[in-house]
Amino acid sequence: MHFQEITEGTYRIYVGALESPIGDGYTAALVVRDPAAGRDTFSDDRLSCGHRWASADDAMSFALRKGRELVRSMRAVAA
């Protein structure tokens, strides 16, 4: 397992690359947390229906892009 944590504005984004249980590659995982609300706003441990990426870096890059898109869309709704 590979994990990374970043701050995007007031949100925390946690991304991970999990070794696929059904073969070679890694699946992407994502959690977006709103510390002000004290809860997760989004969580998925099989992004893109469990698609397998060849490397952990590829899976984590995908998850990070999706996390940032989600944060931007939540900010737009709040504005």
C-alpha positions in Angstrom: 0.0 0.0 0.0 1.1 3.5 -0.8 -0.5 6.6 0.7 -0.2 10.4 0.4 -1.9 13.2 2.2 -2.3 16.8 1.0 -4.1 19.9 2.0 -6.3 21.6 -0.7 -7.7 24.8 0.8 -9.5 23.8 3.9 -9.9 20.2 2.8 -7.6 17.2 3.4 -7.2 14.8 0.5 -5.9 11.3 1.2 -4.9 9.2 -1.8 -3.7 5.6 -1.9 -2.6 2.9 -4.3 -3.7 -0.6 -3.1 -2.3 -3.8 -4.6 -5.1 -5.3 -6.6 -6.5 -8.5 -5.1 -7.3 -9.9 -8.6 -4.0 -9.5 -10.4 -1.1 -7.3 -11.3 -1.4 -3.6 -10.7 -2.8 -1.1 -8.2 -6.3 0.3 -7.6 -6.8 3.9 -6.6 -8.4 5.0 -3.3 -9.5 8.5 -2.3 -10.9 10.1 0.9 -11.7 13.9 1.0 -12.2 15.2 4.5 -13.6 18.5 5.6 -12.0 19.3 9.0 -14.4 22.1 9.7 -17.3 19.7 9.5 -15.3 16.9 11.2 -16.3 14.3 8.7 -15.4 12.7 5.3 -17.2 14.3 2.4 -16.2 11.5 0.0 -14.6 8.1 0.3 -14.0 5.4 -2.4 -11.5 2.6 -2.2 -12.0 1.4 -5.8 -12.1 4.5 -7.9 -13.0 4.0 -11.6 -14.7 0.7 -10.7 -11.5 -0.9 -9.5 -9.5 -0.2 -12.7 -5.9 -1.4 -12.3 -3.0 0.9 -13.0 0.5 -0.4 -13.8 2.2 1.5 -11.1 1.3 2.9 -7.6 2.3 6.4 -8.9 -0.2 6.2 -11.7 -3.0 5.1 -9.4 -2.2 7.9 -6.9 -2.0 10.5 -9.6 -5.4 9.6 -10.8 -6.8 9.7 -7.3 -5.3 13.1 -6.6 -6.7 14.5 -9.8 -10.2 13.2 -8.8 -9.8 14.6 -5.3 -8.9 18.0 -6.5 -11.8 18.0 -9.0 -14.1 17.1 -6.2 -12.8 19.9 -3.9 -13.2 22.4 -6.7 -16.8 21.4 -7.4 -17.6 21.6 -3.7 -16.2 25.1 -3.5 -18.2 26.1 -6.6 -21.4 24.8 -5.0 -20.6 26.7 -1.7 -20.0 30.0 -3.5 
